[in-house]
Amino acid sequence: MFKMEAIQSWVAEHKLKAIGAIWVSGIGASLAYSRARTPLKPSLRLIHARMHAQALTLVVLSGAAAYHYYEKHEADRQKEN
């Protein structure tokens, strides 16, 4: 079983790969969901899947930025003490 520290260190070293993997999985999940639930043409499914994946990517990037700010703030705080 993976430890959370191992996952965090891998993501820290491979940020772009992690974000790309999330984007691809978002596209796949959205395509699978829309194929099962809605009677849209394939071109519209792809457009909607891309929009959902972009929104997911923005959320992940925002979270990464907040985490980076938190890490930096904590490191600066520890240097002061």
C-alpha positions in Angstrom: 0.0 0.0 0.0 1.3 3.5 -0.9 2.1 5.9 1.8 0.9 9.4 1.5 4.4 10.8 1.7 5.5 8.7 -1.3 2.6 10.0 -3.4 3.3 13.6 -2.3 7.0 13.3 -3.2 6.2 11.8 -6.6 3.7 14.6 -7.4 6.1 17.2 -6.2 8.8 15.8 -8.6 6.4 15.2 -11.5 3.9 18.1 -11.3 3.2 18.4 -15.1 2.8 14.6 -15.4 0.4 14.5 -12.5 -1.7 17.4 -13.9 -1.7 15.8 -17.4 -2.9 12.5 -15.9 -5.7 14.3 -14.0 -6.7 16.0 -17.3 -6.7 12.8 -19.3 -8.7 11.0 -16.6 -11.2 13.9 -16.5 -11.7 13.6 -20.2 -12.2 9.8 -20.0 -14.6 10.0 -17.0 -16.6 12.7 -18.7 -16.8 10.8 -22.0 -17.9 7.7 -20.2 -20.5 9.5 -18.1 -22.0 11.4 -21.1 -22.0 8.3 -23.3 -24.0 6.4 -20.7 -26.4 9.3 -19.7 -27.0 11.7 -22.6 -27.9 11.2 -26.3 -25.4 13.7 -27.7 -23.4 13.5 -30.9 -19.8 12.3 -30.4 -18.4 15.8 -31.3 -20.5 17.4 -28.6 -19.5 14.8 -26.1 -15.9 15.5 -26.8 -16.4 19.3 -26.4 -18.2 18.8 -23.1 -15.5 16.4 -21.9 -12.8 18.9 -22.8 -14.6 21.6 -20.9 -15.0 19.4 -17.8 -11.4 18.4 -17.9 -10.3 22.0 -18.2 -12.4 23.0 -15.2 -10.9 20.1 -13.2 -7.4 21.2 -14.3 -8.1 24.7 -13.0 -9.2 23.3 -9.7 -6.1 21.2 -9.4 -3.8 24.1 -10.4 -5.5 26.3 -7.9 -5.1 23.7 -5.2 -1.4 23.2 -6.2 -0.9 27.0 -5.9 -2.5 27.1 -2.5 -0.4 24.2 -1.3 2.8 25.8 -2.7 1.9 29.0 -0.9 1.2 27.1 2.4 4.5 25.2 2.1 6.5 28.3 1.5 4.8 30.2 4.3 5.4 27.3 6.7 9.1 27.1 5.7 9.5 30.9 6.2 7.8 30.6 9.5 10.2 27.8 10.7 13.2 29.8 9.6 12.1 32.7 11.9 11.9 30.4 14.9 
